[in-house]
Amino acid sequence: MGIIIKPIVTEKLTAQGEKLNRYAFIVDRRANKIQIKAAVEQMYNVSVADINTANYHGKRKSRYTKAGLLRGRMNHFKKAYVTLAGEDKIDFYSNI
């Protein structure tokens, strides 16, 4: 699917997944909450209770090299925090 780009797996979000049944994904910047909900429900066969989204602006980065100072910018991205209903769980490690 083109809406969900990748799941975010960090220590903090793993703890939230176990405790609060909440998972995070990087999603397409143009996607709205209804589209994100449908994509998660279809991809993982779970029922979604709540979705929170956050837009992140790409930071400016610079580094010094032999060729001189290189400047650039990280990409903008959108994060979706998905809270699942009931006893549903998502196992990101089942395919490994």
C-alpha positions, 0 to 999 in steps of 0.5 A, a space after each residue: 500500500 502507498 499510505 503506510 511507508 514503514 512502522 517505527 520500532 523504538 524502545 519507547 514505542 515498544 513499551 507503549 505497544 505493550 502497555 497502551 496498545 499504541 503503535 506508530 507508523 511513518 505515513 504518506 504526508 497527504 493521507 488523512 486519518 480515515 485513509 490511515 485507519 483503513 490501511 492499518 485495518 486492512 494490512 494487519 487485520 486489527 480494529 483501530 480505536 484512535 489515530 493521532 497524527 503529527 507533521 514533521 518539518 525536515 531539519 537543515 543539516 551540514 557537514 564538512 568534507 574535503 570538498 568543503 561545506 555541504 548543506 542539505 535538508 532532511 525530508 519532511 514526514 508525517 507520523 501516525 500514532 495508532 491505538 488499537 481497540 480491545 485485545 488486538 496486537 501487531 507483531 512486527 517481528 513475525 515475518 523475520 
